[in-house]
Amino acid sequence: MGREVINIRSSDMVAIVGGSSGTLGEFAIAYDEGKVIGVLQGSGGITAQLPQLITSFGKDTGAHVIYESDPRILIYKLSEAYTTHHYKRPSCFCDDSHASDG
Protein backbone atom coordinates (compact mmCIF):
# COMPACT_ATOMS: atom_id res chain seq x y z
CA MET A 1 0.00 0.00 0.00
CA GLY A 2 2.87 2.43 0.61
CA ARG A 3 3.89 2.55 -3.03
CA GLU A 4 0.56 4.14 -3.98
CA VAL A 5 1.29 7.14 -1.75
CA ILE A 6 4.78 7.54 -3.23
CA ASN A 7 3.47 7.10 -6.76
CA ILE A 8 0.69 9.68 -6.36
CA ARG A 9 2.81 12.21 -4.46
CA SER A 10 5.49 12.09 -7.15
CA SER A 11 2.94 12.69 -9.94
CA ASP A 12 1.86 16.07 -11.29
CA MET A 13 -1.36 14.65 -12.73
CA VAL A 14 -3.31 11.44 -12.17
CA ALA A 15 -5.57 9.62 -14.64
CA ILE A 16 -8.28 7.28 -13.34
CA VAL A 17 -9.36 4.59 -15.80
CA GLY A 18 -11.79 1.90 -14.65
CA GLY A 19 -10.43 0.25 -11.53
CA SER A 20 -11.72 -1.03 -8.24
CA SER A 21 -10.61 -0.70 -4.62
CA GLY A 22 -6.93 -0.06 -5.39
CA THR A 23 -7.78 2.64 -7.90
CA LEU A 24 -10.23 4.14 -5.43
CA GLY A 25 -7.42 4.32 -2.87
CA GLU A 26 -5.15 6.04 -5.38
CA PHE A 27 -7.92 8.47 -6.26
CA ALA A 28 -8.44 9.27 -2.56
CA ILE A 29 -4.73 9.96 -2.11
CA ALA A 30 -4.64 12.18 -5.22
CA TYR A 31 -7.76 14.03 -4.08
CA ASP A 32 -6.38 14.61 -0.59
CA GLU A 33 -3.06 15.77 -2.08
CA GLY A 34 -4.88 18.32 -4.25
CA LYS A 35 -3.73 16.86 -7.56
CA VAL A 36 -5.06 17.45 -11.05
CA ILE A 37 -7.10 14.29 -11.65
CA GLY A 38 -8.52 13.07 -14.94
CA VAL A 39 -11.37 10.55 -14.94
CA LEU A 40 -11.98 8.62 -18.15
CA GLN A 41 -15.76 8.42 -18.29
CA GLY A 42 -17.25 5.18 -19.56
CA SER A 43 -14.17 3.14 -18.67
CA GLY A 44 -16.02 1.10 -16.05
CA GLY A 45 -15.00 0.35 -12.50
CA ILE A 46 -15.25 3.13 -9.97
CA THR A 47 -15.28 6.00 -12.48
CA ALA A 48 -19.07 6.28 -12.49
CA GLN A 49 -19.22 6.61 -8.69
CA LEU A 50 -16.57 9.31 -8.30
CA PRO A 51 -18.83 12.38 -8.67
CA GLN A 52 -21.06 11.19 -5.81
CA LEU A 53 -18.07 10.25 -3.67
CA ILE A 54 -16.49 13.67 -4.11
CA THR A 55 -19.74 15.32 -3.05
CA SER A 56 -19.89 13.11 0.03
CA PHE A 57 -16.33 14.09 1.06
CA GLY A 58 -17.50 17.61 1.87
CA LYS A 59 -14.04 19.17 1.73
CA ASP A 60 -12.04 21.25 -0.69
CA THR A 61 -8.52 19.92 -1.02
CA GLY A 62 -7.65 22.00 -4.05
CA ALA A 63 -7.90 18.96 -6.31
CA HIS A 64 -9.03 19.68 -9.84
CA VAL A 65 -11.09 16.77 -11.21
CA ILE A 66 -11.72 16.62 -14.95
CA TYR A 67 -14.21 14.20 -16.52
CA GLU A 68 -13.94 13.24 -20.18
CA SER A 69 -14.89 10.23 -22.30
CA ASP A 70 -12.23 10.70 -24.99
CA PRO A 71 -8.76 9.72 -23.69
CA ARG A 72 -6.90 12.12 -25.98
CA ILE A 73 -9.06 15.06 -24.95
CA LEU A 74 -8.71 14.03 -21.30
CA ILE A 75 -4.91 14.15 -21.50
CA TYR A 76 -5.11 17.51 -23.28
CA LYS A 77 -7.41 18.92 -20.57
CA LEU A 78 -5.17 17.56 -17.80
CA SER A 79 -2.12 19.17 -19.34
CA GLU A 80 -3.96 22.44 -19.91
CA ALA A 81 -5.23 22.56 -16.30
CA TYR A 82 -1.77 21.86 -14.94
CA THR A 83 0.16 24.30 -17.11
CA THR A 84 -2.27 27.20 -16.84
CA HIS A 85 -3.05 27.13 -13.15
CA HIS A 86 -2.25 24.15 -10.98
CA TYR A 87 1.56 24.24 -11.25
CA LYS A 88 1.58 27.59 -9.44
CA ARG A 89 1.18 26.08 -5.98
CA PRO A 90 2.21 22.96 -4.09
CA SER A 91 -0.48 20.37 -4.61
CA CYS A 92 -0.94 19.71 -0.90
CA PHE A 93 -2.21 23.22 -0.16
CA CYS A 94 -5.64 24.61 -1.01
CA ASP A 95 -4.48 28.21 -1.04
CA ASP A 96 -1.35 30.28 -0.55
CA SER A 97 -2.06 31.09 3.11
CA HIS A 98 -1.28 27.50 4.12
CA ALA A 99 2.00 27.43 2.22
CA SER A 100 3.57 29.98 4.55
CA ASP A 101 2.64 27.87 7.58
CA GLY A 102 5.36 25.36 6.73
Secondary structure, DSSP 4 states (H G I P E B T S, - for coil): -HHHHHHHHT-SEEEE-S--HHHHHHHHHHHHTT-EEEEETTS-GGGGTHHHHHHHH----S-EEEEESSHHHHHHHHHHHHHHTGGGS-TT-SSHHHHTT-
